[in-house]
Amino acid sequence: MEISSKENTQYFSSNTILPVDRSSFKSESSASKEKQSCCGGIKIFLGALSFVYFAKALSGSYLKSTITQIERRFDIPSSLVGVIDGSFEIGNLLTIILVSYFGAKLHRPRIIGAGCLIMSAGTFLIAMPQFFMGRYRYERFPSTMNSTVSISPCLQDKSQTPLSVLEKSQAKINAGCEKEAGSSMWIYVLLGNLLRGIGETPIQPLGITYIDDYAFEEDAALYIGCVQTLAIIGPIFGFLLGSLCAKLYVDIGFVDLDSVTITHKDVQWVGAWWLGYLIAGAISVVACIPFWFLPKHLPKPEGRKDSSTSSEQSKFITEDNKEQHKSYQQQVKIGEMAKDFLPSLKNLFGNPVYVLYLCASILHFNSLIGMVTYKPKYIEQQYGQTSSKTNFVIGLINIPAVAFGIFSGGLIMKKFRISVLGAAKLSLGSSFFGYLLLLSLFAMGCENSDVAGLTVSYRGTKQMSGYEQGLFSNCNSDCMCSQNDWDPICGENGITYVSACLAGCQASNGSGKNTVFFNCSCVGILESPSRSSSAVMGPCQKGNECPKMFLYFLVTSVITSYTLSVGGTPGYILLLRCIKPHLKSFALGIYTLAVRVLAGIPAPVYFGVAIDTTCLKWGSKQCGGRGACRLYHSSTLRYMYLGLTLVLGTMSIFFSIAVLWVLRTRSAPQDETLSANGERGTCVTNSKKDNFFNSDHLIQTTYWPEKETRL
């Protein structure tokens, strides 16, 4: 980082011959004009970059909010949804090194503009399957449809079903099979997310460094703070948009909504997931326009033209070659840039603080990415909440807690003038107490729903045998039922049955959502003879204690999100102060690349595989084969989801302790060297508190990769 020429002269007077400060020869009028020109250009860039951060954060968070909707719409397991989610990081992998290294020397605004166009194209592509695949079909018994034909749910004889109904049903299945066999439309979602990742790549490293290079030193922190604020607002709108779209039926505008027999509370409900992508794509297109009219370079602020590194940062960066301090914006040939690539990479990985912090971040983000990706699913399955309410809660409560935590971390750093060693301690303490709070969530779960044949027996006792065999009982042995169906009903005894047929229901009244089933032999096992053994559409609600547990979960989750976020800024400042200035953009690119390749890509996949192991009832596709999961084992899901998050977080803490240990071991001998002969060492951490203010602008780079969705 850079400080004023006057401060540089005081600090380097004994070691470095500085060029003459020519600012004194300029007239006040010319300096004033240059300042106005600089401020005008950088503020236009600031406004454009802030809107781009808002756009990319909105589309990224909206994708998280539609994970369960995509899973149900394309009838795929959580592990495959994890691959789709990780394709964004694969897109970054393909371009991050080239963009962060070579892009810093090229026309940065136009590269950002091109990235926005690619990002918008990918966002539009995600929504395209809705317009090319057939209408959404959910499992429903024929008697619940709007039909004048009365059919007994318990089909003891196929002759009960009119031939015309069976023929129409079979024709629909055959048509669906032909459609399904010829396409796997989820691939378009994966490719669209891949394009989003490619387009998003240049925004952070090139945008942040552009502001850092051309903003006045005293304004840089404020400018980047504005950008990060917009980046936090984006996910709030993203999850709220997801909440709104989840209430709308997936085929809204294509079918008559009165014919839909399920509600948004049903596990088979799919909201208008595609609608939000069209909105997000349009916003990205608008965001790219200003960058095509911005210049490659802005006038350099007068006070920073001859500046070098900040006083604190210069203490711990070894200056083996003075030529390395030349600005990375110098006009050099591509061949010369490529020649310097491997030495720059070797320089980065020769820094133990950088390497250890990188390892800690990889494990930390494995934990957070997996937790955030499946947090909506966890809330829906564990506490019986709808997708709409889940997205609303995350957007309105959890995201602001993350934003406030990041702001608090920067405020603590500045108010208490915390040194590099103090930043390492604050980052470690934040992670430790955050994961300690996460441990308490194990006690805030709901019991399994009482589902006959899956979690309890048909007599109301706990089911001990294999659930596939347990779906059949003496009470429904005379019915021609399929164990693959999922059309749940709620009996008067408070137990959910997989279908009206498996409940042994002999008659029904009404149609659609208002269907009522009567003379259900399996329900009658636990009912008194005087009752009619009836059931209604939809699963039974979870126990009375579940809403209270959900409230406890929300409170603890918000506190945990805040605590973990406090350490984001100190940790990132620690990273930046151990990087040589000319490698700043490159180091950020490598850091982002490592986090996304080793955390962003694999975490959603293996979290999804782990969650799939807790499934009790899988849906079935029209042409056979396993579809999306309909019911999870609540307790196993809780232990698997939270346990995996906690184990990864604990491992990251050990690497954070190693970072602190390296800083401690280096601080004492380097301080002795500094006091003895004035030489600068590597990674000296016990600097004077005043030095923090000499590099206040370091707080500007509080970018935490994808922090806007780390809940």
N, C-alpha and C positions, 0 to 999 in steps of 0.2 A: 504494500500500500504506500501512499504518498503523503508527505507533509510539506509544509511551506519551505521555501528556499532558506529563509532565515534560520529556521529550526535545524535544517540540514547542515548549515554552515557551523552552527554551534556544536553539533554532535560529531561531524566528520572532519573537523578542522585539522586534527592531528594525523589523519590517515589519508585523506582524499583531497585532490586539487579540483575544486569545482569551477565550472565555467562562470564567466561574469554574468551577473543578473542584469539583463538588458531592459528590464521593465522600467527602470528608473529613467531611461532615455525617451520613453514614450510620453506623449502628452496626455493630460487627463481626459481630453475629449475623445481621443482615439481609444483609450482604455475603456471609457464609458460605453462607446459604441460597440466595442468587442464584447463587453459583458452583456449588453442588451441582446446582441446577436446570438451569443452562446446560450443565454437563458431562454430566448424564444425557441431556438431549435431543440434544446434538450427537453423543454416542457411539452412540446408537441410530441416528441418521441416518448416521453413519460406517459402522456395520456393514451397514446396508441398502445404502448406496451401493457399498461394497466388493463385496458379493455381486452387485449389478447389473453392475459393471465386469467381474467374473468371467464372468457370463452372456453379456454382449455380446462379450467377447473370445473366449470359447469358440465361440460360433456363427460369428463372423467368421473365425476361424482354421480351423474345420471346413469352411467353404465353400472356402477356399483348398486344403484337402487333398483335396477332391472334384472339383476342376476337371477332371482327366483322366477321372474316372469319369462325370461328366455329359456330357463330350464323346463318350465311347463309347456311353453309354446312349441318347442322343438322336441319335447319328450326325450330329454337326454339326462344322464346322471350328473352329479355335482362335479365329478372328476373332469368331465369333458367341458363343463362350464368354466372350470379352473384353467383349462388350456386356452379357451377363448379369452378369458380375462388376462392371461399371461401373454397373449399375442401382442398387446400394446408394448410390453417391455422388449419383445423380440424386434419390433419395429425400431425401437431406440437402439438396440444392439447393432443393427445393420448400419447405422449412420452416425452414432454419437461421437466416435473418435474423430472421424473425418470432419464433422461439423465443428466440434469444439476446438480442434487444432488448426485446420486450414481456414475455417470460417472466420476466425478472429482476424485474419489478414485480408479478407475480401470485403465485399459490400454487405455489411451485416444487416442493415434494415431490409434490403431486398431478399436476402436469404430467409429472414424471419417471415416476410410476406409470402414467399413461396411455400414455406412450411405451413402457414395458415391455410393456404389453398388446398394443400395435400390433406391437412387435418380435416377440413370441411368435406372434402370428397370422401374420405373414409367414414365420416359420421353419416353422410347420406347413404353410403353403401350398406351400413348396418341396418337401416330401415327398409331397404329394398325387398327383402323376402316377403314382407307383408303384402306386397302388390303382385307377387308372382306365385305364391303358394295358395292352396285352397283355404277355405274358411276353417276356423278352429273347431274341432270336434271334441267334445268331452263325453265321459261315460255317463249315460243315463238310461234307466229302464224305460221301455217304450210307454208305459202307462203314465209316466211323468211328463211326457210331451203333450203338446196341445193337440190331442187326438180324440175323436169321438168313440174310438174302439176301447172297450174296457178289457184289460188283460190282467189276469192274476199274477202277482209277482212270483209266487211259488208255482212254477210251471211243472205240474205233475205229469202233464201230457202235452206234447207239441200240438195236439189237435185243438187245444184251448186257444192257440194263437191263429188268427185268420191268415190264410195263405198269402194274401196281398201284403200284409204287414211284414211277414218273413221275407218275401221276395224283395220288397223295397229295402229292407234292412241289409240283406245280403248284397244287393246291387250297390248300396252306398259303401259297404266294406270293400267290395272288389274295386270300385272306382278309387277309393282311398289307397288301396294297395298299389295300383298302377301309378298313382301320383307319387306315393312314398318311395317306391322302388326306383323311380327315375331321378330322384333329387335328394340331396342332403343340404337343405337351405341354410343350416347353421354355419356352413363354410363361408357364406357371404358375410356373416357377422364377424367371423374370425378374421377374414381378409380386411374388412372395414376397420376393425380395431387395430390391425397391423399398420394400415395406412395412417391412422390417428397417431400411432407411436412414432412413425417416421416424420410426420409433419410437426409434431410437438418438439422434436429434438433441438432445433436451434433457438427456441424461445428463451430458455433460461440462461445457458452459458453466454450467448451472444448479447442478449438484452441487458443482463446485469452488468457485463463488462463494458458495454457501450455507455451506459449511464455513469459507471465508475470512471471512465476515461474522460468524459466531457462535461461532467457536472462540477460545480465549485465544491471544494472539499467540505465546507460547512453545510452544504445543501444535500450532499449525496445521501446521508442517512435518512433524511426526511423523504427524499424522492423514492428510495427503495422501500421505505415503510409504506408509502402510498400504494406501490405496486403489490406488496404482500397483503395489504388490507383487502384490495380487490380480489386477490387470489383466494382469500378466505371467504369473501362474500359469495364467490362463484359456487362452491359446494352447497352453501345454504340454499341458493336458488335451485341448484341441481337436484337436491333431495326433495325440496318442496314440489318441484316439477314432477319428480318421480311419484310423489304422493298423489298429486292430482291425476296423472295419467293412469295410475293403478286403480283408481275408482271407475275409470271409463272402460267399457268392455273392449276387448282386443279388436273386434270387427265392427266397431262403431262406424256408421256411415255405409257399411256394406250389408248389414242384416237388420231385420226388424228386432229391436231390443225387447219387445214384448214376448218374443219367442224364446228368449234366453231363460233357462230354468234354474240357473245357479246365481248366487250373489257373490259379492266381493269377499265375503267371509269364508267361502268354500275353498278347499285346498286345490280344486281344479280351476279356479278362477284365474284368468289371464287378463291383465289390464292392457290398455293401449300403449304398450311399451315403445312402439315405433314412432309415435307422435312426437315424443320429446327429442328424438334424434333429428327429426326434420327441423325443429326449432333451434337446436344446438348447432346444426350445420349451417343454417342461415346466419346465425350470430357470428360464426367463424368467418364466413365470407365477408361480412361487413367489417370485421376486425382487421382483415388483411389489407384493406384499401390504402390506409395512410402510409404504409411502409414503402410503397412503390414511389412515393414522392419525397422521401427523406434522403438527405445526402449521405455519402459514404463517410465523410468526416465532418465534424463540427469544429469551430474555433476552439483551440485549447484554452482553458481558463488560465489567465495570466499568472496567478499565484502557483500554478502547478506545472508550468512548462519545464522547469529544470529540477523538479522535485524527484526525490528517490523514495526509499521506503520509509515507513513510520519508524519512530525511535524504538518502540518496543519490539516490533517485528524484526528490525535489523539486528537485534541482539542475538536472536536464535537462528538466523539464517547464515550459513557459512558462505562467504563470498570468495570462492576459489578463483573465479574469473570475472573481472570487472566488466567485461563486455556483455555478460549475461544480463546486465541491468538496462540494456538498450530496450526501447519500447517495442513490444511485439507488433505494433502497428506499422513498423517500418516497411517500406515497399521492398519486398524480397521476392526472389523467384521461387516457383513451386519446388524446384529441385533442391534449393537451399533449405527450404522448410522441411522437406522430407528427410534430408540428411541429418537434421537436428532432432528428428523424432525419437530414435532409439536412445540417444544420450539423455533426452528429457525424461523418457520413461524410466531409465535407470536411476536418474536423480530422484524421482518421486519414490520409487520402491526401495531406495537406499535410506529413506527417512523412517526410522522405527516408529515414531509417533504417528505418522501418516498411515503406516501399514496396520498397526494395532487398532487405531481408531476405525480404519476401514473394515477390519474383521468384526469389531464390535457392532458397527453399523449394519453390516450384512445380516448378522444374527438378529439384531434388534428389529430390522425391517422385515425379516422373515416372520417374526412374531406378529408385528403390527399389520402387515399386508394380509396374512392369513386370517387374522382376527377381523379386520375391517371388511374383507371381501365377503365373508359369510356371516357377518353380524346381522343383517336383515333376516336371513334364513334362521339363524339361531333364535332371534326374538320371536319370529313367527311360530316356530316349532316348539320352543320351550315354554312360551307364555301364551300361546294361542291368539296372537295379535294378527291383524290383517296387514297386507303389504302396504296399503295406503297409510295406516297409522304408524307403522314401523318407519317408513321413510320420513314421515312428518316429524317424528320424535328425533330421529338422528339429525335431520337438517336444522331443526329449531333449537335443540338442546346440546347435542354432542359437538357439533362443528363450532359454535361460539365458544365452548369450553376450550377447544384446541387453540382457537385464535387468541383467547385471553391468556392461555398458558404460554404461548410463544411470545406475546407482548410482555408478559411478566418476566420471562427469562431475560429479555433484552434490558428491561428496566432495572432489574436486580444487578445485572452486569455494570450498568452505567452508574447507578446510585451509590453502590458500594465499591466502585472502582476495582472490580475483581481482576486479578492477574490471570495468566494462562493456567497456573496451577489451581487457582480458585475456580476457574471455569471447568476444569476437569473434575474437581470435587463436586461442583454443583450438578454437572451432567450425570455423574455416578449416583449421587443422592437422589436425583429425580427418578432415575430408572429403578433404583432399589425400592423406594417407597411406592412407586407406581405399581410394580409387580407384586409388592406386598398387599396392596389394596385389591389387586386382581385375584389374589388368593381367597379373599372373602366371598367372591362371587360363587364359589363352589357350594356355599350354603344357601344360595338364593335361587333355587330352581323349583320347578313344579313337578309333581308326580306325573307318571304316564296317564294318558286318558284311558278310561276303561273301554276297551274295544274287545268285543267278544271274539274269542279265538286267536287274539294277538297278544293282548296284555292281561286279560282275565279269561277264565273259562265261561262257558255259557251259563254256568250256575253262579257266576259272580266271584269265584275264587281265582287266585293267581294262576295263570297259565304256566305249566311247567314243561309240557312237551313241545315238539317242533310246531311252529305256528301254521305251516302249510297243512299238516294233518289236523290241526286244531280248529280250522275254519269249519269243519263239518262236525255235526253232532247228531244225536238221536232226534232232536227237535226239528232238524231240517233234512233228515235223511231221505224223506219222500219227495223232496223238491229237486228239480233239475237245475242246479246252480253251478256257476263257474267260480273257481277260486281266484281267477285273474281280474274279476270285476272290482271296481271301486266306486260305489254309489251309496255312500254312507247314510244311514238313518239313525235317529235318536229315539230309543224306546222310552216308554214312561218310567221304566225302572232306572233311568239315568245312564244306561249302558249304550254305547255306540255299536252298531252292527255294520259290517262291511257293505252289505246290500240288503234290500228288502227281501230278496229270495233267501239269503242265508239267515235272515231273521224268521223265516217261515211264515211270512205274511200271506194270507189267503185272499185279501181283497183290498181295494184302494178306492179313494174318493177324491175328486178334484184333479187338477192338472198343474204342471209346472211347479213353481216354488211352493204352492199351497196344497200339494198332495199330502193326504193323510192315509196311513195304512192301518188295516184292522185285522183282528184275528191272527196275530203274529204268535205262532206257537213257541218260539224261543224266548220272546219277551214274556210270555205267560208263565214261564217256569218260575220266575221270581215275583210274579204278581198274584194278588189274591183272586179267588174265583169270581168275585163280584166285579172286577175291573175288566175292561174290554181288550187289554193287551194291544194297545195301539202304538203307533210310532209316527214321527214327522220327518220331513226331509232335512238332511244335513246332520253333521255330527253333533254330539252333545258338547256343551261348554266344559272347560276344565273346572277343577274344584274351586271352592270359594276363597281359598287361600292364595290362589294364583294371581289375582289382581294386586294383592298386597305385596307379593314377592316381586312382581313386575315393577312396582313403585320403588322398592328397595334397590332393585337392579339398576333402575334409571339413575337414582341418586349416586350410588357407588360408581357407576360407569362414568358419570360426568366428572366426579372427583378424580377418578383414575385417569381420564383423558387429560384433564388439566395438569395433573402431576407429571405425567409422562411428557407433556408438551413443554413444560418449563425447562427441561434439559436440552431441548432442540437448539436454541440459540447459543448457549454457552459451548455446547459440543461443536457446533459448526464454526464458531469463532476460534476455538482451539485448533481445529483443522486448518483454517486459513492462516493462522499465525505461524504455522510450521511449514509454509509453502513459500517458495521464492516468488517474488512478484511477477516475473516474466512467465512463470508456469501456472499462474492462477487459473486461467481459462481451461488449460489442459488438465490440471489437477481436478477441477470441478467435473470435467467431462469423464475422466477415469473413475472418479468417485460415483457419479451417477450411473455410469455403465456397470460397475461392479455391483451396485445395489440392485439394479434392475435385472441383470443377468442371473445373479446368484440368490436374489430374494424375490424380485417381482415376477419372474417367470416360474420358478418351481413352487413357491409357497402356495398359490391358489390351487395348484394341481394336487400336491400331497395333502393339503388340508381337505380338499374335496374327496380324495380317496378315503381318508380317515373318516369323514362324515358319512360317506356311503356305507361304511361297515356297520353303522348304527341303524340302518334302515330295517323296518319290520315288514313293510308292505310295499312292493314295487308295482307301479302301473305297467300295463301291457300295451304295446303298439297294435294298431289295427291288423297288421300283417304278421303278428307274432314278434317275440323278442321283448326285452326288458326296456321299459320307458323310464319316466321320472319317478322318484320315490314319493309315495303318498303319506307315509307315516313313519316317524323316527322314534326310537326308544329314548325317551327324554333324559333319563339319568345317564345312559351311556353317551349320548350326544353331548351332554354338559361336561362330563369328565374328559372326553376326547377333545372337544373344542377348546376348553379352558386349559386343560392339561398340556396340550401341545404348545399353546401360546406361552404358558408359564415356563416350560422347560427351555424353549428357545430364548426367552427373555433372561432367564437365569444365566445361561451360557454367555450371553452378551455382556452381562455384568462382570464376569470374570475377565474378559478382555478389557473392559473399562478400568478395572483394577490394575491390569498390566500397564495401561497407558499412564495412569497416575503414578505407578511405581517407577517407570522410565523417566517421567518428568522430575520426580523427587531425586532420583540418583544423579541426574544431570545438573540439577540446579545448584547444589552445593559446590562441586568443583569448578563449575563455570563462574560462579560468583567470586570465588577466590581468584581465579585468573583475571577476571574483569577488574577487581580491586587492586591487583598487583601491578598490571602493566597496561590496563585499558583496552586489551584486545577483546574482540567480540567472539563469543562461543556459539555453539549450536544448541537451540532450544533452551535458552536460559529462561526460567519461569519466574524467579523471584524479583521481578522488576519493580521499580518504584511505582506507586499508585498513580502519580501524575502522568506517567507514560501512557496510561490508558486513555487519557483525554487527547494525547497527541495522535491517537489512532481511533478516535471516536467513530470515524466513518466505517470502521470494520463492522460495526453493528448492522450496517446496511445489508450485508450479504447473509441475512438470516434465512436463506433458502434451505428448506428441508425437503428433499425430493418427495413429491406427492404428499407433502405434509397436510394439504388441505383435506385429505381423506383418511388420515391416520387417526382413528378415533379411540 
